[in-house]
Amino acid sequence: MKYSVVIRPEAEADLQNTFEWYEEQEKGLGLEEHRIVVLAVLHVRRHPIRWKKRTQ
């Protein structure tokens, strides 16, 4: 069975705001935060049965 990770528009907006906030604190910190988020999403995609499906 193939799984996908869905990032809703609200979450995308939060991620963008977080990126901008971190960049304001220190140049390059937003990119580091983005890298960590991408790695987390990749982990969930590779090991989907470790995570609960969340629906609303």
PDB file of N, CA, C and O in Angstrom:
ATOM      1  N   MET A   1       0.839  -1.170   0.000  1.00  0.00           N
ATOM      2  CA  MET A   1       0.000   0.000   0.000  1.00  0.00           C
ATOM      3  C   MET A   1       0.890   1.241   0.000  1.00  0.00           C
ATOM      4  O   MET A   1       1.872   1.309   0.739  1.00  0.00           O
ATOM      5  N   LYS A   2       0.539   2.220  -0.834  1.00  0.00           N
ATOM      6  CA  LYS A   2       1.307   3.454  -0.922  1.00  0.00           C
ATOM      7  C   LYS A   2       0.642   4.535  -0.080  1.00  0.00           C
ATOM      8  O   LYS A   2      -0.573   4.725  -0.133  1.00  0.00           O
ATOM      9  N   TYR A   3       1.459   5.237   0.693  1.00  0.00           N
ATOM     10  CA  TYR A   3       0.967   6.297   1.552  1.00  0.00           C
ATOM     11  C   TYR A   3       1.496   7.641   1.066  1.00  0.00           C
ATOM     12  O   TYR A   3       2.503   7.705   0.361  1.00  0.00           O
ATOM     13  N   SER A   4       0.817   8.698   1.444  1.00  0.00           N
ATOM     14  CA  SER A   4       1.300  10.030   1.134  1.00  0.00           C
ATOM     15  C   SER A   4       1.148  10.908   2.374  1.00  0.00           C
ATOM     16  O   SER A   4       0.330  10.636   3.253  1.00  0.00           O
ATOM     17  N   VAL A   5       1.935  11.936   2.421  1.00  0.00           N
ATOM     18  CA  VAL A   5       1.860  12.911   3.502  1.00  0.00           C
ATOM     19  C   VAL A   5       1.190  14.153   2.925  1.00  0.00           C
ATOM     20  O   VAL A   5       1.621  14.692   1.906  1.00  0.00           O
ATOM     21  N   VAL A   6       0.145  14.589   3.585  1.00  0.00           N
ATOM     22  CA  VAL A   6      -0.582  15.770   3.138  1.00  0.00           C
ATOM     23  C   VAL A   6      -0.277  16.909   4.107  1.00  0.00           C
ATOM     24  O   VAL A   6      -0.477  16.788   5.316  1.00  0.00           O
ATOM     25  N   ILE A   7       0.205  18.005   3.557  1.00  0.00           N
ATOM     26  CA  ILE A   7       0.445  19.201   4.360  1.00  0.00           C
ATOM     27  C   ILE A   7      -0.594  20.226   3.936  1.00  0.00           C
ATOM     28  O   ILE A   7      -0.577  20.722   2.810  1.00  0.00           O
ATOM     29  N   ARG A   8      -1.474  20.525   4.834  1.00  0.00           N
ATOM     30  CA  ARG A   8      -2.586  21.425   4.530  1.00  0.00           C
ATOM     31  C   ARG A   8      -2.107  22.869   4.384  1.00  0.00           C
ATOM     32  O   ARG A   8      -1.050  23.237   4.897  1.00  0.00           O
ATOM     33  N   PRO A   9      -2.894  23.680   3.682  1.00  0.00           N
ATOM     34  CA  PRO A   9      -2.507  25.085   3.479  1.00  0.00           C
ATOM     35  C   PRO A   9      -2.227  25.836   4.787  1.00  0.00           C
ATOM     36  O   PRO A   9      -1.328  26.676   4.845  1.00  0.00           O
ATOM     37  N   GLU A  10      -2.997  25.530   5.825  1.00  0.00           N
ATOM     38  CA  GLU A  10      -2.782  26.191   7.116  1.00  0.00           C
ATOM     39  C   GLU A  10      -1.400  25.846   7.671  1.00  0.00           C
ATOM     40  O   GLU A  10      -0.710  26.701   8.225  1.00  0.00           O
ATOM     41  N   ALA A  11      -1.011  24.587   7.515  1.00  0.00           N
ATOM     42  CA  ALA A  11       0.304  24.153   7.983  1.00  0.00           C
ATOM     43  C   ALA A  11       1.402  24.782   7.137  1.00  0.00           C
ATOM     44  O   ALA A  11       2.444  25.175   7.663  1.00  0.00           O
ATOM     45  N   GLU A  12       1.177  24.878   5.840  1.00  0.00           N
ATOM     46  CA  GLU A  12       2.161  25.530   4.969  1.00  0.00           C
ATOM     47  C   GLU A  12       2.364  26.984   5.385  1.00  0.00           C
ATOM     48  O   GLU A  12       3.493  27.475   5.399  1.00  0.00           O
ATOM     49  N   ALA A  13       1.279  27.672   5.723  1.00  0.00           N
ATOM     50  CA  ALA A  13       1.377  29.062   6.167  1.00  0.00           C
ATOM     51  C   ALA A  13       2.154  29.144   7.479  1.00  0.00           C
ATOM     52  O   ALA A  13       2.987  30.034   7.653  1.00  0.00           O
ATOM     53  N   ASP A  14       1.889  28.226   8.397  1.00  0.00           N
ATOM     54  CA  ASP A  14       2.630  28.190   9.660  1.00  0.00           C
ATOM     55  C   ASP A  14       4.114  27.950   9.416  1.00  0.00           C
ATOM     56  O   ASP A  14       4.963  28.587  10.041  1.00  0.00           O
ATOM     57  N   LEU A  15       4.422  27.036   8.515  1.00  0.00           N
ATOM     58  CA  LEU A  15       5.821  26.748   8.200  1.00  0.00           C
ATOM     59  C   LEU A  15       6.512  27.970   7.600  1.00  0.00           C
ATOM     60  O   LEU A  15       7.664  28.256   7.927  1.00  0.00           O
ATOM     61  N   GLN A  16       5.816  28.687   6.729  1.00  0.00           N
ATOM     62  CA  GLN A  16       6.388  29.895   6.136  1.00  0.00           C
ATOM     63  C   GLN A  16       6.633  30.958   7.199  1.00  0.00           C
ATOM     64  O   GLN A  16       7.687  31.595   7.214  1.00  0.00           O
ATOM     65  N   ASN A  17       5.662  31.149   8.086  1.00  0.00           N
ATOM     66  CA  ASN A  17       5.829  32.127   9.168  1.00  0.00           C
ATOM     67  C   ASN A  17       6.981  31.745  10.085  1.00  0.00           C
ATOM     68  O   ASN A  17       7.748  32.604  10.522  1.00  0.00           O
ATOM     69  N   THR A  18       7.099  30.459  10.372  1.00  0.00           N
ATOM     70  CA  THR A  18       8.188  29.981  11.217  1.00  0.00           C
ATOM     71  C   THR A  18       9.533  30.213  10.541  1.00  0.00           C
ATOM     72  O   THR A  18      10.487  30.658  11.179  1.00  0.00           O
ATOM     73  N   PHE A  19       9.604  29.909   9.248  1.00  0.00           N
ATOM     74  CA  PHE A  19      10.823  30.134   8.487  1.00  0.00           C
ATOM     75  C   PHE A  19      11.240  31.605   8.576  1.00  0.00           C
ATOM     76  O   PHE A  19      12.394  31.919   8.867  1.00  0.00           O
ATOM     77  N   GLU A  20      10.291  32.489   8.324  1.00  0.00           N
ATOM     78  CA  GLU A  20      10.594  33.914   8.343  1.00  0.00           C
ATOM     79  C   GLU A  20      11.030  34.379   9.725  1.00  0.00           C
ATOM     80  O   GLU A  20      11.956  35.182   9.839  1.00  0.00           O
ATOM     81  N   TRP A  21      10.378  33.886  10.779  1.00  0.00           N
ATOM     82  CA  TRP A  21      10.750  34.267  12.138  1.00  0.00           C
ATOM     83  C   TRP A  21      12.183  33.829  12.452  1.00  0.00           C
ATOM     84  O   TRP A  21      12.976  34.606  12.983  1.00  0.00           O
ATOM     85  N   TYR A  22      12.501  32.587  12.119  1.00  0.00           N
ATOM     86  CA  TYR A  22      13.859  32.098  12.375  1.00  0.00           C
ATOM     87  C   TYR A  22      14.895  32.885  11.575  1.00  0.00           C
ATOM     88  O   TYR A  22      15.980  33.175  12.080  1.00  0.00           O
ATOM     89  N   GLU A  23      14.570  33.226  10.351  1.00  0.00           N
ATOM     90  CA  GLU A  23      15.504  34.002   9.536  1.00  0.00           C
ATOM     91  C   GLU A  23      15.734  35.395  10.129  1.00  0.00           C
ATOM     92  O   GLU A  23      16.838  35.933  10.039  1.00  0.00           O
ATOM     93  N   GLU A  24      14.700  35.976  10.732  1.00  0.00           N
ATOM     94  CA  GLU A  24      14.851  37.273  11.388  1.00  0.00           C
ATOM     95  C   GLU A  24      15.769  37.172  12.605  1.00  0.00           C
ATOM     96  O   GLU A  24      16.485  38.117  12.937  1.00  0.00           O
ATOM     97  N   GLN A  25      15.737  36.008  13.267  1.00  0.00           N
ATOM     98  CA  GLN A  25      16.572  35.820  14.453  1.00  0.00           C
ATOM     99  C   GLN A  25      18.042  35.672  14.069  1.00  0.00           C
ATOM    100  O   GLN A  25      18.932  36.250  14.692  1.00  0.00           O
ATOM    101  N   GLU A  26      18.264  34.879  13.023  1.00  0.00           N
ATOM    102  CA  GLU A  26      19.635  34.645  12.559  1.00  0.00           C
ATOM    103  C   GLU A  26      19.594  34.133  11.124  1.00  0.00           C
ATOM    104  O   GLU A  26      18.892  33.170  10.818  1.00  0.00           O
ATOM    105  N   LYS A  27      20.351  34.784  10.254  1.00  0.00           N
ATOM    106  CA  LYS A  27      20.404  34.391   8.843  1.00  0.00           C
ATOM    107  C   LYS A  27      20.811  32.923   8.734  1.00  0.00           C
ATOM    108  O   LYS A  27      21.806  32.503   9.325  1.00  0.00           O
ATOM    109  N   GLY A  28      20.037  32.144   7.975  1.00  0.00           N
ATOM    110  CA  GLY A  28      20.327  30.726   7.766  1.00  0.00           C
ATOM    111  C   GLY A  28      19.600  29.803   8.725  1.00  0.00           C
ATOM    112  O   GLY A  28      19.505  28.602   8.475  1.00  0.00           O
ATOM    113  N   LEU A  29      19.081  30.353   9.829  1.00  0.00           N
ATOM    114  CA  LEU A  29      18.382  29.519  10.800  1.00  0.00           C
ATOM    115  C   LEU A  29      17.053  29.008  10.250  1.00  0.00           C
ATOM    116  O   LEU A  29      16.628  27.900  10.578  1.00  0.00           O
ATOM    117  N   GLY A  30      16.397  29.815   9.413  1.00  0.00           N
ATOM    118  CA  GLY A  30      15.156  29.380   8.772  1.00  0.00           C
ATOM    119  C   GLY A  30      15.392  28.204   7.846  1.00  0.00           C
ATOM    120  O   GLY A  30      14.568  27.293   7.771  1.00  0.00           O
ATOM    121  N   LEU A  31      16.516  28.218   7.140  1.00  0.00           N
ATOM    122  CA  LEU A  31      16.853  27.094   6.257  1.00  0.00           C
ATOM    123  C   LEU A  31      17.115  25.829   7.057  1.00  0.00           C
ATOM    124  O   LEU A  31      16.750  24.735   6.628  1.00  0.00           O
ATOM    125  N   GLU A  32      17.744  25.971   8.213  1.00  0.00           N
ATOM    126  CA  GLU A  32      17.985  24.809   9.071  1.00  0.00           C
ATOM    127  C   GLU A  32      16.661  24.231   9.569  1.00  0.00           C
ATOM    128  O   GLU A  32      16.478  23.014   9.591  1.00  0.00           O
ATOM    129  N   GLU A  33      15.745  25.103   9.967  1.00  0.00           N
ATOM    130  CA  GLU A  33      14.425  24.658  10.411  1.00  0.00           C
ATOM    131  C   GLU A  33      13.701  23.951   9.277  1.00  0.00           C
ATOM    132  O   GLU A  33      13.069  22.917   9.495  1.00  0.00           O
ATOM    133  N   HIS A  34      13.788  24.499   8.065  1.00  0.00           N
ATOM    134  CA  HIS A  34      13.165  23.889   6.897  1.00  0.00           C
ATOM    135  C   HIS A  34      13.748  22.498   6.629  1.00  0.00           C
ATOM    136  O   HIS A  34      13.016  21.556   6.328  1.00  0.00           O
ATOM    137  N   ARG A  35      15.056  22.384   6.742  1.00  0.00           N
ATOM    138  CA  ARG A  35      15.727  21.091   6.527  1.00  0.00           C
ATOM    139  C   ARG A  35      15.218  20.048   7.529  1.00  0.00           C
ATOM    140  O   ARG A  35      14.987  18.895   7.166  1.00  0.00           O
ATOM    141  N   ILE A  36      15.047  20.455   8.774  1.00  0.00           N
ATOM    142  CA  ILE A  36      14.565  19.537   9.811  1.00  0.00           C
ATOM    143  C   ILE A  36      13.140  19.086   9.509  1.00  0.00           C
ATOM    144  O   ILE A  36      12.809  17.913   9.682  1.00  0.00           O
ATOM    145  N   VAL A  37      12.291  20.018   9.057  1.00  0.00           N
ATOM    146  CA  VAL A  37      10.908  19.663   8.707  1.00  0.00           C
ATOM    147  C   VAL A  37      10.891  18.680   7.544  1.00  0.00           C
ATOM    148  O   VAL A  37      10.150  17.697   7.575  1.00  0.00           O
ATOM    149  N   VAL A  38      11.699  18.934   6.520  1.00  0.00           N
ATOM    150  CA  VAL A  38      11.760  18.036   5.364  1.00  0.00           C
ATOM    151  C   VAL A  38      12.207  16.651   5.791  1.00  0.00           C
ATOM    152  O   VAL A  38      11.636  15.655   5.345  1.00  0.00           O
ATOM    153  N   LEU A  39      13.213  16.566   6.644  1.00  0.00           N
ATOM    154  CA  LEU A  39      13.679  15.262   7.126  1.00  0.00           C
ATOM    155  C   LEU A  39      12.591  14.542   7.917  1.00  0.00           C
ATOM    156  O   LEU A  39      12.447  13.325   7.802  1.00  0.00           O
ATOM    157  N   ALA A  40      11.831  15.273   8.712  1.00  0.00           N
ATOM    158  CA  ALA A  40      10.740  14.667   9.476  1.00  0.00           C
ATOM    159  C   ALA A  40       9.661  14.114   8.551  1.00  0.00           C
ATOM    160  O   ALA A  40       9.158  13.011   8.769  1.00  0.00           O
ATOM    161  N   VAL A  41       9.305  14.877   7.516  1.00  0.00           N
ATOM    162  CA  VAL A  41       8.294  14.409   6.558  1.00  0.00           C
ATOM    163  C   VAL A  41       8.802  13.171   5.818  1.00  0.00           C
ATOM    164  O   VAL A  41       8.047  12.220   5.615  1.00  0.00           O
ATOM    165  N   LEU A  42      10.060  13.177   5.420  1.00  0.00           N
ATOM    166  CA  LEU A  42      10.629  11.998   4.751  1.00  0.00           C
ATOM    167  C   LEU A  42      10.596  10.779   5.663  1.00  0.00           C
ATOM    168  O   LEU A  42      10.326   9.666   5.212  1.00  0.00           O
ATOM    169  N   HIS A  43      10.869  10.988   6.933  1.00  0.00           N
ATOM    170  CA  HIS A  43      10.825   9.880   7.899  1.00  0.00           C
ATOM    171  C   HIS A  43       9.409   9.296   7.992  1.00  0.00           C
ATOM    172  O   HIS A  43       9.225   8.079   8.009  1.00  0.00           O
ATOM    173  N   VAL A  44       8.428  10.180   8.051  1.00  0.00           N
ATOM    174  CA  VAL A  44       7.030   9.717   8.113  1.00  0.00           C
ATOM    175  C   VAL A  44       6.676   8.954   6.843  1.00  0.00           C
ATOM    176  O   VAL A  44       6.002   7.926   6.911  1.00  0.00           O
ATOM    177  N   ARG A  45       7.116   9.435   5.691  1.00  0.00           N
ATOM    178  CA  ARG A  45       6.821   8.742   4.425  1.00  0.00           C
ATOM    179  C   ARG A  45       7.476   7.370   4.374  1.00  0.00           C
ATOM    180  O   ARG A  45       6.887   6.420   3.857  1.00  0.00           O
ATOM    181  N   ARG A  46       8.683   7.258   4.902  1.00  0.00           N
ATOM    182  CA  ARG A  46       9.396   5.972   4.861  1.00  0.00           C
ATOM    183  C   ARG A  46       8.860   4.966   5.869  1.00  0.00           C
ATOM    184  O   ARG A  46       8.964   3.758   5.657  1.00  0.00           O
ATOM    185  N   HIS A  47       8.285   5.459   6.966  1.00  0.00           N
ATOM    186  CA  HIS A  47       7.815   4.584   8.042  1.00  0.00           C
ATOM    187  C   HIS A  47       6.381   4.954   8.434  1.00  0.00           C
ATOM    188  O   HIS A  47       6.128   5.313   9.584  1.00  0.00           O
ATOM    189  N   PRO A  48       5.454   4.869   7.497  1.00  0.00           N
ATOM    190  CA  PRO A  48       4.094   5.375   7.747  1.00  0.00           C
ATOM    191  C   PRO A  48       3.333   4.635   8.835  1.00  0.00           C
ATOM    192  O   PRO A  48       2.490   5.240   9.498  1.00  0.00           O
ATOM    193  N   ILE A  49       3.597   3.353   9.044  1.00  0.00           N
ATOM    194  CA  ILE A  49       2.805   2.627  10.041  1.00  0.00           C
ATOM    195  C   ILE A  49       3.202   2.992  11.469  1.00  0.00           C
ATOM    196  O   ILE A  49       2.522   2.595  12.415  1.00  0.00           O
ATOM    197  N   ARG A  50       4.282   3.734  11.639  1.00  0.00           N
ATOM    198  CA  ARG A  50       4.680   4.200  12.971  1.00  0.00           C
ATOM    199  C   ARG A  50       3.861   5.402  13.429  1.00  0.00           C
ATOM    200  O   ARG A  50       3.918   5.789  14.596  1.00  0.00           O
ATOM    201  N   TRP A  51       3.103   5.990  12.512  1.00  0.00           N
ATOM    202  CA  TRP A  51       2.394   7.233  12.798  1.00  0.00           C
ATOM    203  C   TRP A  51       0.895   7.033  12.632  1.00  0.00           C
ATOM    204  O   TRP A  51       0.449   6.300  11.749  1.00  0.00           O
ATOM    205  N   LYS A  52       0.127   7.688  13.486  1.00  0.00           N
ATOM    206  CA  LYS A  52      -1.324   7.615  13.386  1.00  0.00           C
ATOM    207  C   LYS A  52      -1.814   8.470  12.225  1.00  0.00           C
ATOM    208  O   LYS A  52      -1.281   9.546  11.954  1.00  0.00           O
ATOM    209  N   LYS A  53      -2.832   7.972  11.555  1.00  0.00           N
ATOM    210  CA  LYS A  53      -3.485   8.778  10.537  1.00  0.00           C
ATOM    211  C   LYS A  53      -4.399   9.764  11.241  1.00  0.00           C
ATOM    212  O   LYS A  53      -5.185   9.389  12.110  1.00  0.00           O
ATOM    213  N   ARG A  54      -4.288  11.016  10.861  1.00  0.00           N
ATOM    214  CA  ARG A  54      -5.100  12.049  11.489  1.00  0.00           C
ATOM    215  C   ARG A  54      -6.044  12.632  10.442  1.00  0.00           C
ATOM    216  O   ARG A  54      -5.612  13.098   9.388  1.00  0.00           O
ATOM    217  N   THR A  55      -7.326  12.598  10.747  1.00  0.00           N
ATOM    218  CA  THR A  55      -8.318  13.180   9.840  1.00  0.00           C
ATOM    219  C   THR A  55      -9.149  14.179  10.621  1.00  0.00           C
ATOM    220  O   THR A  55      -9.336  14.052  11.831  1.00  0.00           O
ATOM    221  N   GLN A  56      -9.640  15.171   9.907  1.00  0.00           N
ATOM    222  CA  GLN A  56     -10.517  16.169  10.531  1.00  0.00           C
ATOM    223  C   GLN A  56     -11.637  16.490   9.605  1.00  0.00           C
ATOM    224  O   GLN A  56     -12.494  17.310   9.935  1.00  0.00           O
TER     225      GLN A  56
END
